[in-house]
Amino acid sequence: QDSADVRAGASRKQGPFSTAHLSSRARTREDSAWLESATAQESEFHRGTLRMLGSANATSNSTNPWRTPSGSAGYAAPRVRGGRLHFPISALSVMAGVFLQSQRVAATASDSRPSTSRSGLSFVPSPPLRTKSGSQLRPTAPIAVPAAGSSPKRALSQSLLEKATPLRSSIREVPLVVTASTATSSMGAAVDENEWLEEVLAPAALEWVETQNKNTIQRLGEPAESELHPRLLSIYNAKEKIPYATKRGAFLYNFWQDASNPRGIWRRCSEEEYAKDEPKWETLLDIDALGVEEAVSWVWGGSTPLDMGPGVDSGRVIISLSRGGADATVKREFDLFAMKFVSEADQGFVTPEAKGSASYRSRDEMLIGTAMGEGTVTDSGYPRQIRLWRRGEPLESAKVVFEGEASDVSVSGYVSRHGTERYEWRVRSTTFYTSRKWVRALPFDGPASDEGEFVELGVQDSATTSMFQGELLVLLRDEWTAGPEGITYPSGALISAPMEEVMRLGSKAAFVPVFLPTTTRSLQGWSKTKNYLVVTVLDTVKTCLQVLSLADGKWTAVGAEAPGEIATIGVSAVDSDEGDRLWVQRSSYLEPPMLSIGDAQTLNGGDSALREMKRLPAQFNADGCEARQGFAISKDGTQVPYFVVSPAGGGEGSKPTLIEAYGGFEVSLLPGYRADVGAGWL
């Protein structure tokens, strides 16, 4: 394809890469055979390409053509994704250089003489290439090749863009994916006058940055000399934070980071102690100290507890740690009673470093997905297999109990429980938004059993599922027809049916609505207590809370729904086995974050039904300010809600206004406390 197509395609940025697909227009399979013909120039092209592929992992810049001038492998090396080789533009330039060098050899053999060198390029006549079907492939202008001592990448790219007439539709059946980093704009990057700035630590680049900083300060002033600077700095460095906690057994657990503990400490205290202004915490694990002790830059990745049912404190968790915050983690079992890791010598569960998952199946069994060699991970680098790992046995000996396809994003296995209902799950995440799920019931009051067949859930692949007692909750991402009467539910609906029915009947089970969206109302999330389901609803992006109870297969609202507020309100169960208490988190444009505790049954009884536990101090004076809502009317009549924060009444006339908007990943921009905007603008 011609270089203009390459430039146009590569300008479409997708994530960290810009991609252009140079697709085939083949009439016959034989037309693709020109890549395999025995002509001297093509053979040399193949040999050179294979040499480069073979040296992609070389450490020396002189032997590794994929390395950047700074010596980093970076985006220069080809990668395999989805069965295709992905080459950065710089790599394609090198490959094309090999091909053009072969053209030069062939041209010399036919007694052709290169023209005068210009800009490091020699222009030579190009011998024809032919496909097996007889088509002749030949540019209509001389091809440029790097002259000795010149920069092949820069010179060749400039030649391809400016001098050579490209091979158009005559190259056939060559699927090729071109990738370029966002710092590089396809082949045009080689002629970009600012390309040298890509070497971000080079002295010339740093000098340029310093010059731009001076120009900015000269025009706008030195920030540190601003009256606002120390105030904003104090806001950003504020030490006050709410220690959000999770209840397990008799304790509340919290992970805490501050200036003294930059990597963090995992700690706990009693609920009575937590209610104090300055609770006394018991430290379980100091990540900074662990990093020093083991000479590893560990970063906390969370904990997964062993769930042995209501009222049972198992005393065991799996802790995830990563080196420097990488995606790959090491998982290690921790004893909450002894307050230390359980070593492998004591038959503790310890996994190798990998992008994986681990979940207790019972006290002495884990469902684990991790990299175990060839064929054990997907093309995305995540687990493809789930193994049942029993305490004391080598991980290599653990039985593979579930396996997905290489094309899947990942597979996982875990056990879920709500109340007295326990289920074991197998999940294939076939794409980022879709998955296939298999499930079987487990005995509640005994060890996990291998009895019982897994049944594939007959629900929408794009749906999200959860359990409430014996009911399966299904959040629809797409419209879906379900139930014996064939009712069609819209995208965004939350529906439910008895799990036992869904396992037998699939979409024909007796589903009932839990929440149905409207043109202004959408479901933000839900939380489960022992007896109630609390759903968070956005009504024109104002937050409302609904409390629902389940009886005789129907959901009933408990109390009146509170009116929507210009605030962000989040709820989570304190202990769904113990009762119906809820943590309630709240913040708004003018109110600092606050944490309260209340009961689901009386949640909509107003602030009087909540007991405040923690609140951050106000960091700007909000007196005389207000938050209100307006609607922008689009050309098709759609009302687009927005919030305005300003002095009460807004004042008269036009006002300078900071505007912030976001639209991505189906995430709404919700009200939140912005102390810097309050102090620096309001």
C-alpha positions as CSV (number, residue, x, y, z in Angstrom):
1,Q,0.0,0.0,0.0
2,D,1.2,3.5,-0.6
3,S,2.9,5.5,2.2
4,A,-0.1,7.9,2.5
5,D,-2.2,5.0,3.5
6,V,0.3,4.0,6.1
7,R,0.4,7.5,7.5
8,A,-3.4,7.8,7.6
9,G,-3.8,4.4,9.3
10,A,-1.1,4.9,11.8
11,S,-2.6,8.2,12.9
12,R,-5.5,6.3,14.4
13,K,-4.2,5.7,17.9
14,Q,-5.3,2.7,19.9
15,G,-4.0,2.4,23.4
16,P,-0.2,2.7,23.5
17,F,0.1,1.9,19.8
18,S,-1.0,3.4,16.6
19,T,-1.9,0.7,14.1
20,A,-2.4,0.4,10.4
21,H,-3.5,-2.8,8.7
22,L,-1.9,-3.3,5.3
23,S,-4.3,-5.9,4.0
24,S,-4.2,-8.3,1.1
25,R,-6.0,-8.1,-2.2
26,A,-5.1,-11.5,-3.5
27,R,-6.8,-13.2,-6.4
28,T,-5.2,-16.5,-5.8
29,R,-3.0,-18.1,-3.2
30,E,-0.3,-18.5,-5.9
31,D,0.0,-14.7,-6.1
32,S,1.4,-14.6,-2.6
33,A,4.2,-16.9,-3.6
34,W,6.4,-14.1,-4.8
35,L,7.7,-14.0,-1.2
36,E,9.0,-17.5,-1.6
37,S,10.4,-17.3,-5.1
38,A,14.0,-18.1,-5.7
39,T,15.1,-14.8,-7.1
40,A,18.4,-13.6,-5.6
41,Q,17.0,-10.4,-4.2
42,E,14.0,-12.1,-2.5
43,S,16.1,-14.8,-1.0
44,E,18.4,-12.2,0.4
45,F,15.4,-10.4,1.8
46,H,14.3,-13.5,3.6
47,R,17.7,-14.4,4.9
48,G,18.2,-10.8,6.3
49,T,14.8,-10.8,7.9
50,L,15.4,-14.1,9.6
51,R,18.7,-12.9,10.8
52,M,17.0,-9.9,12.4
53,L,14.3,-12.1,14.0
54,G,16.9,-14.4,15.4
55,S,18.8,-11.6,17.0
56,A,15.8,-9.8,18.5
57,N,16.9,-10.8,22.0
58,A,20.5,-9.9,21.6
59,T,22.0,-7.6,24.2
60,S,24.5,-5.7,22.1
61,N,23.3,-2.8,19.9
62,S,25.8,-3.8,17.3
63,T,24.1,-7.2,16.9
64,N,20.5,-6.4,17.7
65,P,18.9,-4.3,15.0
66,W,15.7,-4.0,17.0
67,R,17.3,-1.9,19.7
68,T,16.8,1.8,19.8
69,P,19.8,4.2,19.6
70,S,19.6,4.6,23.4
71,G,20.0,0.8,23.8
72,S,16.6,0.0,25.1
73,A,14.6,-2.8,23.4
74,G,11.5,-0.6,23.7
75,Y,9.0,-0.8,20.8
76,A,11.7,-1.8,18.3
77,A,11.3,-5.5,18.7
78,P,8.6,-7.4,16.8
79,R,5.9,-9.0,18.9
80,V,3.5,-11.8,18.2
81,R,-0.2,-11.0,18.8
82,G,-3.1,-13.0,17.7
83,G,-1.0,-15.1,15.4
84,R,0.5,-12.1,13.6
85,L,3.9,-10.5,13.8
86,H,3.7,-6.9,14.7
87,F,6.6,-4.7,13.6
88,P,7.2,-1.1,14.6
89,I,7.9,1.3,11.8
90,S,11.6,1.4,12.8
91,A,11.8,-2.4,12.4
92,L,10.1,-2.2,9.0
93,S,12.6,0.4,7.9
94,V,15.4,-2.0,8.8
95,M,13.6,-4.9,7.0
96,A,13.0,-2.7,4.0
97,G,16.7,-1.8,4.1
98,V,17.6,-5.4,3.8
99,F,15.2,-5.8,0.8
100,L,16.6,-2.7,-0.9
101,Q,20.2,-3.8,-0.3
102,S,19.2,-7.0,-2.1
103,Q,17.9,-4.8,-4.9
104,R,21.2,-3.0,-5.0
105,V,23.0,-6.3,-5.3
106,A,20.8,-7.4,-8.2
107,A,21.1,-4.1,-9.9
108,T,24.9,-4.3,-9.7
109,A,24.9,-7.8,-11.1
110,S,23.0,-6.5,-14.1
111,D,25.7,-3.9,-14.6
112,S,23.5,-1.0,-13.4
113,R,25.3,1.9,-11.8
114,P,24.1,3.8,-8.8
115,S,23.4,7.5,-9.2
116,T,25.1,10.2,-7.1
117,S,24.6,9.9,-3.4
118,R,22.1,12.4,-2.0
119,S,21.3,12.7,1.7
120,G,22.9,9.4,2.4
121,L,21.0,7.6,-0.3
122,S,22.1,5.9,-3.5
123,F,19.5,5.6,-6.2
124,V,19.7,2.5,-8.3
125,P,17.5,1.0,-11.1
126,S,15.2,-1.6,-9.8
127,P,15.0,-5.1,-11.4
128,P,11.5,-6.5,-11.8
129,L,9.9,-9.0,-9.4
130,R,7.3,-11.4,-10.6
131,T,4.5,-13.4,-9.0
132,K,4.0,-17.0,-10.0
133,S,0.8,-15.9,-11.8
134,G,3.0,-13.7,-13.9
135,S,2.3,-10.2,-12.5
136,Q,5.3,-7.9,-12.6
137,L,6.1,-6.0,-9.5
138,R,8.2,-2.9,-10.2
139,P,8.2,0.6,-8.8
140,T,8.0,3.3,-11.5
141,A,11.0,5.2,-10.0
142,P,14.4,4.2,-8.8
143,I,14.6,2.6,-5.3
144,A,16.8,4.4,-2.8
145,V,19.2,2.4,-0.6
146,P,21.4,3.6,2.3
147,A,24.8,4.6,1.3
148,A,27.8,3.3,3.3
149,G,28.1,5.0,6.7
150,S,24.6,6.6,6.5
151,S,21.6,6.1,8.8
152,P,19.5,3.4,7.1
153,K,16.4,4.2,9.2
154,R,16.3,7.9,8.7
155,A,17.5,7.9,5.1
156,L,15.3,5.1,3.9
157,S,12.2,6.4,5.5
158,Q,12.7,9.8,4.0
159,S,13.3,8.2,0.6
160,L,10.1,6.1,0.8
161,L,8.1,9.2,1.7
162,E,9.6,11.6,-0.7
163,K,11.5,9.9,-3.5
164,A,10.1,6.5,-4.4
165,T,6.8,5.7,-6.0
166,P,5.5,2.9,-3.8
167,L,4.4,-0.6,-4.8
168,R,0.6,-0.1,-4.9
169,S,-1.9,-2.9,-5.4
170,S,0.6,-5.4,-6.9
171,I,1.8,-6.8,-3.6
172,R,-0.7,-9.5,-2.7
173,E,-1.8,-11.8,0.1
174,V,0.7,-10.3,2.6
175,P,-1.2,-9.7,5.9
176,L,0.8,-7.2,7.9
177,V,0.2,-5.2,11.0
178,V,2.3,-2.0,11.5
179,T,2.6,-0.6,15.0
180,A,4.2,2.6,16.1
181,S,4.4,4.1,19.6
182,T,2.5,7.2,20.3
183,A,5.8,9.0,20.4
184,T,6.3,8.0,16.8
185,S,4.0,8.9,14.0
186,S,4.4,6.1,11.4
187,M,7.1,6.4,8.8
188,G,6.7,10.1,8.9
189,A,8.5,10.2,12.2
190,A,11.8,9.8,10.4
191,V,11.4,13.2,8.8
192,D,9.9,14.8,11.8
193,E,12.2,17.7,12.8
194,N,11.5,17.0,16.5
195,E,12.3,13.3,16.4
196,W,15.4,13.9,18.4
197,L,13.2,14.7,21.4
198,E,12.3,11.0,21.7
199,E,15.7,10.5,23.4
200,V,14.1,12.0,26.5
201,L,17.3,11.9,28.7
202,A,19.7,13.1,26.0
203,P,21.5,16.4,27.0
204,A,20.0,18.2,24.0
205,A,16.5,17.2,24.9
206,L,16.9,18.2,28.5
207,E,18.3,21.5,27.5
208,W,15.3,22.1,25.2
209,V,12.9,21.3,28.1
210,E,14.7,23.7,30.4
211,T,14.3,26.4,27.7
212,Q,10.6,25.8,27.4
213,N,10.3,26.0,31.2
214,K,12.0,29.3,31.3
215,N,9.7,30.6,28.5
216,T,6.7,29.5,30.5
217,I,7.9,31.1,33.7
218,Q,8.8,34.3,32.0
219,R,5.3,34.6,30.6
220,L,3.2,33.3,33.6
221,G,5.5,33.8,36.6
222,E,7.4,31.4,38.9
223,P,4.8,29.1,40.5
224,A,6.6,28.9,43.8
225,E,6.4,32.7,44.2
226,S,2.6,32.6,43.8
227,E,0.5,33.3,46.8
228,L,-1.5,30.2,46.0
229,H,1.4,27.8,45.7
230,P,2.0,27.1,49.4
231,R,-1.7,26.6,49.9
232,L,-2.1,24.1,47.1
233,L,1.1,22.3,48.3
234,S,-0.4,21.9,51.7
235,I,-3.5,20.4,50.2
236,Y,-1.6,17.9,48.1
237,N,0.6,17.0,51.1
238,A,-2.2,16.7,53.6
239,K,-1.7,13.8,56.0
240,E,-5.4,13.5,56.9
241,K,-7.0,10.4,55.2
242,I,-9.9,8.2,56.2
243,P,-8.6,4.7,57.1
244,Y,-11.3,2.6,55.2
245,A,-11.5,-0.8,56.7
246,T,-12.8,-4.4,56.0
247,K,-14.3,-6.5,58.7
248,R,-13.0,-10.1,59.0
249,G,-13.9,-12.0,62.2
250,A,-13.4,-9.8,65.2
251,F,-11.2,-7.2,63.6
252,L,-11.3,-4.4,61.1
253,Y,-8.4,-4.5,58.6
254,N,-6.8,-1.5,56.8
255,F,-3.9,-1.0,54.4
256,W,-2.2,2.4,55.1
257,Q,0.4,4.5,53.3
258,D,2.0,7.7,54.5
259,A,5.3,9.5,54.4
260,S,6.8,7.2,57.0
261,N,5.4,4.1,55.2
262,P,5.5,4.8,51.4
263,R,5.0,1.2,50.5
264,G,2.4,0.7,53.2
265,I,1.5,-1.3,56.3
266,W,-1.3,-3.8,56.7
267,R,-2.9,-3.4,60.1
268,R,-6.0,-4.2,62.2
269,C,-7.9,-3.1,65.2
270,S,-11.2,-3.8,67.0
271,E,-14.4,-2.0,66.0
272,E,-14.5,-0.3,69.3
273,E,-11.0,1.0,68.8
274,Y,-11.8,2.1,65.3
275,A,-14.5,4.4,66.5
276,K,-11.9,6.5,68.4
277,D,-10.3,9.6,66.8
278,E,-6.8,8.1,67.1
279,P,-7.2,4.3,67.1
280,K,-4.4,2.0,68.1
281,W,-3.5,-0.3,65.3
282,E,-1.8,-3.6,65.4
283,T,0.7,-4.0,62.4
284,L,0.5,-7.3,60.6
285,L,2.8,-6.7,57.7
286,D,5.2,-3.8,56.9
287,I,5.8,-3.8,53.2
288,D,8.8,-1.3,53.4
289,A,10.5,-3.5,56.0
290,L,9.8,-6.6,54.0
291,G,11.4,-5.1,50.9
292,V,14.5,-4.2,52.9
293,E,14.7,-7.7,54.5
294,E,14.3,-9.5,51.2
295,A,16.0,-7.0,49.0
296,V,13.0,-6.8,46.7
297,S,11.0,-3.6,45.9
298,W,7.7,-5.2,46.9
299,V,4.3,-3.4,46.2
300,W,1.1,-4.5,48.0
301,G,-1.4,-6.2,45.7
302,G,-4.2,-7.1,48.1
303,S,-5.4,-10.0,50.2
304,T,-7.8,-12.9,49.6
305,P,-9.2,-14.6,52.7
306,L,-10.1,-18.2,53.4
307,D,-13.9,-18.2,53.8
308,M,-15.0,-21.0,56.1
309,G,-18.6,-19.7,56.7
310,P,-20.4,-17.5,59.1
311,G,-18.8,-16.9,62.5
312,V,-15.6,-18.8,61.6
313,D,-12.3,-16.9,61.6
314,S,-10.1,-19.0,59.4
315,G,-7.0,-17.1,60.2
316,R,-5.6,-17.5,56.7
317,V,-5.3,-15.2,53.7
318,I,-3.4,-15.1,50.4
319,I,-1.4,-11.9,50.0
320,S,-0.4,-10.7,46.5
321,L,2.9,-8.8,46.1
322,S,4.5,-7.4,42.9
323,R,8.0,-6.3,42.1
324,G,7.8,-2.5,41.7
325,G,4.1,-2.6,40.9
326,A,4.3,-4.9,37.9
327,D,1.3,-6.9,36.6
328,A,2.9,-10.2,37.5
329,T,2.6,-11.0,41.2
330,V,3.8,-13.5,43.8
331,K,1.1,-15.0,46.1
332,R,2.0,-16.0,49.6
333,E,-0.1,-17.5,52.4
334,F,-0.2,-15.5,55.6
335,D,-1.2,-16.7,59.1
336,L,-3.3,-14.0,60.9
337,F,-3.0,-15.7,64.3
338,A,0.8,-16.0,64.1
339,M,1.1,-12.7,62.1
340,K,3.6,-14.1,59.7
341,F,3.9,-15.8,56.3
342,V,3.5,-19.6,56.2
343,S,6.7,-20.9,54.7
344,E,6.9,-23.6,52.0
345,A,8.7,-25.7,54.6
346,D,5.5,-25.5,56.7
347,Q,3.4,-26.4,53.6
348,G,2.3,-22.9,53.0
349,F,1.0,-21.9,49.6
350,V,3.6,-19.8,47.6
351,T,3.2,-19.2,43.9
352,P,5.8,-18.2,41.3
353,E,5.8,-14.7,39.9
354,A,3.2,-14.5,37.1
355,K,0.0,-12.8,35.9
356,G,-2.3,-15.2,37.7
357,S,-5.1,-15.9,40.2
358,A,-5.4,-17.8,43.4
359,S,-8.5,-18.6,45.5
360,Y,-9.1,-21.0,48.4
361,R,-11.3,-23.9,47.6
362,S,-11.0,-25.3,51.2
363,R,-8.4,-24.8,54.0
364,D,-6.0,-27.2,52.2
365,E,-6.9,-26.6,48.6
366,M,-6.4,-23.8,46.2
367,L,-7.7,-23.0,42.7
368,I,-4.7,-21.5,41.0
369,G,-4.0,-20.1,37.5
370,T,-0.4,-19.3,36.8
371,A,2.3,-19.6,34.1
372,M,3.7,-23.2,34.1
373,G,5.5,-23.3,30.8
374,E,4.4,-23.7,27.2
375,G,0.6,-23.8,26.6
376,T,-0.3,-22.6,30.1
377,V,-1.0,-19.0,29.3
378,T,-3.2,-17.3,26.8
379,D,-2.1,-15.0,24.0
380,S,-2.7,-12.1,26.4
381,G,-0.2,-13.6,28.9
382,Y,-2.8,-14.5,31.5
383,P,-3.7,-18.0,32.9
384,R,-5.1,-20.5,30.4
385,Q,-5.3,-23.3,32.9
386,I,-6.8,-23.7,36.4
387,R,-5.1,-26.3,38.7
388,L,-6.4,-27.8,41.9
389,W,-3.4,-27.4,44.3
390,R,-3.5,-29.4,47.5
391,R,-1.4,-28.4,50.5
392,G,1.9,-30.1,50.6
393,E,2.1,-31.2,47.0
394,P,4.5,-29.5,44.4
395,L,2.7,-27.0,42.2
396,E,3.9,-28.9,39.2
397,S,2.0,-31.9,40.3
398,A,-1.3,-30.1,40.8
399,K,-4.1,-31.4,38.6
400,V,-5.3,-29.3,35.7
401,V,-9.1,-29.1,36.3
402,F,-10.0,-26.5,33.7
403,E,-8.5,-25.1,30.5
404,G,-9.5,-22.4,28.1
405,E,-8.3,-21.5,24.6
406,A,-5.1,-19.7,23.7
407,S,-7.3,-16.9,22.2
408,D,-9.1,-16.2,25.5
409,V,-8.0,-13.2,27.6
410,S,-7.8,-15.4,30.7
411,V,-9.5,-18.2,32.7
412,S,-10.3,-18.3,36.4
413,G,-11.7,-20.6,39.1
414,Y,-13.1,-19.6,42.5
415,V,-15.7,-20.4,45.2
416,S,-18.4,-17.9,46.1
417,R,-20.7,-17.9,49.1
418,H,-23.6,-15.8,50.4
419,G,-25.4,-17.0,53.5
420,T,-25.5,-20.8,53.4
421,E,-25.1,-21.1,49.6
422,R,-21.7,-22.1,48.1
423,Y,-20.8,-22.5,44.5
424,E,-17.6,-23.4,42.6
425,W,-17.0,-21.4,39.4
426,R,-15.0,-21.9,36.2
427,V,-14.8,-18.9,33.9
428,R,-13.4,-18.3,30.4
429,S,-13.0,-14.6,29.7
430,T,-13.3,-14.8,25.9
431,T,-12.9,-11.1,25.4
432,F,-12.5,-8.0,27.7
433,Y,-16.3,-7.7,28.0
434,T,-17.5,-11.3,27.5
435,S,-17.1,-14.6,29.3
436,R,-18.5,-18.1,29.5
437,K,-19.3,-19.5,33.0
438,W,-19.6,-23.0,34.4
439,V,-20.8,-23.7,38.0
440,R,-21.6,-26.4,40.5
441,A,-23.0,-26.4,44.0
442,L,-20.8,-27.2,47.0
443,P,-21.8,-28.5,50.4
444,F,-22.1,-25.6,52.9
445,D,-21.0,-27.3,56.1
446,G,-18.4,-29.8,54.8
447,P,-15.2,-29.9,52.8
448,A,-15.3,-29.1,49.1
449,S,-16.2,-32.1,47.0
450,D,-15.4,-33.2,43.5
451,E,-18.8,-34.7,43.2
452,G,-21.4,-33.1,40.9
453,E,-21.0,-31.9,37.3
454,F,-20.3,-28.4,36.2
455,V,-23.1,-26.8,34.3
456,E,-22.6,-24.0,31.8
457,L,-24.8,-21.1,32.8
458,G,-27.2,-20.2,30.0
459,V,-26.9,-16.5,30.5
460,Q,-25.7,-13.7,28.2
461,D,-21.9,-13.9,27.6
462,S,-21.6,-10.1,28.2
463,A,-23.5,-10.2,31.5
464,T,-22.1,-9.8,35.0
465,T,-23.3,-12.3,37.6
466,S,-23.4,-12.4,41.4
467,M,-25.1,-14.3,44.2
468,F,-27.7,-13.2,46.8
469,Q,-28.6,-16.1,49.1
470,G,-29.8,-18.7,46.6
471,E,-30.6,-16.2,43.8
472,L,-28.5,-15.5,40.8
473,L,-28.2,-11.8,40.0
474,V,-27.5,-11.0,36.3
475,L,-26.6,-7.5,35.2
476,L,-27.2,-7.2,31.4
477,R,-24.8,-5.4,29.1
478,D,-26.9,-6.1,26.1
479,E,-30.7,-6.6,25.5
480,W,-31.7,-10.2,26.4
481,T,-34.9,-12.2,26.2
482,A,-35.4,-14.6,29.2
483,G,-38.0,-16.4,31.3
484,P,-40.8,-18.8,30.4
485,E,-42.8,-15.9,28.9
486,G,-39.9,-14.6,26.8
487,I,-39.7,-11.1,28.3
488,T,-37.0,-8.9,26.7
489,Y,-35.0,-7.0,29.2
490,P,-33.0,-3.9,28.2
491,S,-29.3,-3.3,28.5
492,G,-28.5,-2.1,32.0
493,A,-31.2,-4.1,33.7
494,L,-30.5,-6.2,36.8
495,I,-32.6,-9.4,36.9
496,S,-32.6,-12.5,39.1
497,A,-33.7,-16.1,39.2
498,P,-33.1,-19.0,41.6
499,M,-29.6,-20.4,40.9
500,E,-30.9,-24.0,40.8
501,E,-33.4,-23.1,38.1
502,V,-30.8,-21.3,36.0
503,M,-28.5,-24.3,36.2
504,R,-31.4,-26.5,34.9
505,L,-33.2,-24.2,32.5
506,G,-30.8,-21.5,31.4
507,S,-32.6,-18.5,29.9
508,K,-36.0,-20.2,30.4
509,A,-35.7,-19.9,34.2
510,A,-38.2,-17.6,36.0
511,F,-36.2,-14.4,35.9
512,V,-37.7,-11.3,37.6
513,P,-36.6,-7.6,37.4
514,V,-34.5,-6.2,40.3
515,F,-33.8,-2.9,38.6
516,L,-34.9,-1.5,35.2
517,P,-33.2,1.5,33.7
518,T,-35.0,4.4,32.1
519,T,-33.8,7.3,29.9
520,T,-32.5,9.1,33.0
521,R,-31.8,6.3,35.6
522,S,-29.0,3.8,35.5
523,L,-27.6,1.3,38.0
524,Q,-24.3,2.3,39.5
525,G,-23.8,-0.8,41.7
526,W,-25.1,-2.9,44.6
527,S,-24.1,-4.3,48.0
528,K,-25.4,-7.3,49.9
529,T,-26.1,-7.5,53.6
530,K,-27.5,-10.6,55.3
531,N,-31.1,-9.8,54.4
532,Y,-31.1,-6.9,52.0
533,L,-29.8,-5.8,48.6
534,V,-28.9,-2.1,48.5
535,V,-28.6,-0.7,45.0
536,T,-27.0,2.6,44.1
537,V,-28.9,4.4,41.3
538,L,-27.9,7.4,39.2
539,D,-30.9,9.6,38.3
540,T,-29.6,12.2,35.9
541,V,-26.2,11.5,37.6
542,K,-27.7,12.3,41.0
543,T,-27.1,9.5,43.5
544,C,-30.1,7.6,45.0
545,L,-30.1,4.5,47.3
546,Q,-32.7,1.8,47.2
547,V,-33.1,-1.0,49.8
548,L,-34.7,-4.2,48.5
549,S,-35.8,-7.4,50.1
550,L,-36.5,-10.8,48.5
551,A,-39.6,-12.8,49.4
552,D,-41.4,-15.5,47.4
553,G,-39.3,-14.8,44.3
554,K,-40.1,-11.1,44.2
555,W,-38.2,-8.0,45.2
556,T,-39.8,-5.4,47.4
557,A,-38.6,-1.9,48.2
558,V,-37.9,-1.2,51.9
559,G,-39.0,2.3,52.8
560,A,-39.2,5.2,50.4
561,E,-36.3,5.9,48.0
562,A,-34.4,9.0,49.1
563,P,-34.3,11.8,46.5
564,G,-31.2,12.1,44.4
565,E,-28.4,14.2,45.7
566,I,-25.5,16.1,44.0
567,A,-23.1,13.9,45.8
568,T,-21.2,10.6,45.5
569,I,-22.6,8.0,48.0
570,G,-21.1,4.5,48.2
571,V,-22.3,1.7,50.5
572,S,-20.8,-1.7,51.5
573,A,-21.7,-4.3,54.0
574,V,-19.9,-4.3,57.3
575,D,-20.3,-8.0,57.7
576,S,-22.9,-9.7,55.5
577,D,-22.9,-12.8,57.7
578,E,-23.4,-10.9,60.9
579,G,-26.3,-8.6,59.9
580,D,-27.4,-5.7,57.9
581,R,-25.1,-2.9,58.9
582,L,-23.5,-0.8,56.2
583,W,-20.6,1.5,55.7
584,V,-21.8,4.7,54.0
585,Q,-19.2,6.8,52.2
586,R,-20.2,10.3,51.1
587,S,-18.5,13.3,49.4
588,S,-19.6,16.2,47.2
589,Y,-18.2,19.2,45.5
590,L,-18.5,21.3,48.7
591,E,-18.3,18.6,51.4
592,P,-15.1,16.7,52.3
593,P,-15.3,12.8,52.4
594,M,-17.2,11.3,55.3
595,L,-17.6,7.7,56.5
596,S,-20.7,6.7,58.5
597,I,-22.3,3.4,59.7
598,G,-25.9,2.6,59.6
599,D,-28.5,-0.2,59.1
600,A,-29.9,-1.2,55.7
601,Q,-33.5,-1.3,57.0
602,T,-33.4,2.4,58.1
603,L,-30.9,3.6,55.5
604,N,-33.4,6.0,53.9
605,G,-34.4,7.5,57.2
606,G,-32.0,10.5,56.6
607,D,-28.8,11.5,58.3
608,S,-30.3,10.7,61.7
609,A,-30.1,7.0,60.9
610,L,-26.4,7.2,60.4
611,R,-23.5,7.3,62.9
612,E,-20.6,9.3,61.7
613,M,-17.3,7.5,62.1
614,K,-14.7,9.5,60.2
615,R,-14.6,12.9,58.4
616,L,-11.8,14.8,56.7
617,P,-11.4,18.5,57.6
618,A,-12.6,21.1,55.1
619,Q,-9.7,22.5,53.0
620,F,-11.4,25.6,51.6
621,N,-14.2,27.9,52.7
622,A,-17.4,26.7,51.0
623,D,-19.6,29.3,52.7
624,G,-21.7,31.1,50.1
625,C,-21.1,28.5,47.4
626,E,-23.6,26.1,45.9
627,A,-23.8,23.1,43.5
628,R,-26.7,22.9,41.0
629,Q,-27.6,21.0,38.0
630,G,-28.5,22.1,34.4
631,F,-29.1,20.4,31.1
632,A,-27.6,21.0,27.7
633,I,-30.1,20.3,24.9
634,S,-28.5,18.5,21.9
635,K,-29.8,18.9,18.4
636,D,-31.8,15.7,18.6
637,G,-33.4,16.8,21.9
638,T,-31.3,14.7,24.2
639,Q,-30.9,16.4,27.6
640,V,-27.2,16.1,28.7
641,P,-26.9,16.8,32.5
642,Y,-24.1,18.9,33.9
643,F,-23.3,20.3,37.3
644,V,-22.3,23.9,38.1
645,V,-20.4,24.8,41.3
646,S,-20.3,28.6,42.0
647,P,-21.1,31.3,44.4
648,A,-24.8,31.1,45.4
649,G,-27.0,32.3,42.6
650,G,-24.2,32.4,40.1
651,G,-24.1,36.2,40.0
652,E,-24.8,38.4,37.0
653,G,-23.2,38.3,33.6
654,S,-20.5,36.1,32.1
655,K,-18.0,34.5,34.5
656,P,-14.7,32.7,33.7
657,T,-15.4,29.0,34.2
658,L,-13.3,25.9,34.4
659,I,-15.0,23.1,32.4
660,E,-14.2,19.4,33.0
661,A,-15.8,16.5,31.0
662,Y,-15.1,12.8,30.5
663,G,-16.6,10.1,28.4
664,G,-15.1,6.7,28.4
665,F,-15.4,3.1,29.6
666,E,-19.1,3.8,30.5
667,V,-18.0,5.7,33.6
668,S,-19.9,8.8,34.7
669,L,-18.0,11.8,36.1
670,L,-19.5,12.0,39.6
671,P,-19.4,14.8,42.1
672,G,-16.4,14.7,44.4
673,Y,-14.5,17.0,46.8
674,R,-11.9,19.0,44.9
675,A,-10.0,20.9,47.5
676,D,-7.5,22.3,45.0
677,V,-10.3,23.7,42.7
678,G,-12.1,25.1,45.8
679,A,-9.0,26.8,47.1
680,G,-7.5,27.9,43.8
681,W,-10.7,28.9,41.9
682,L,-13.9,29.1,44.0
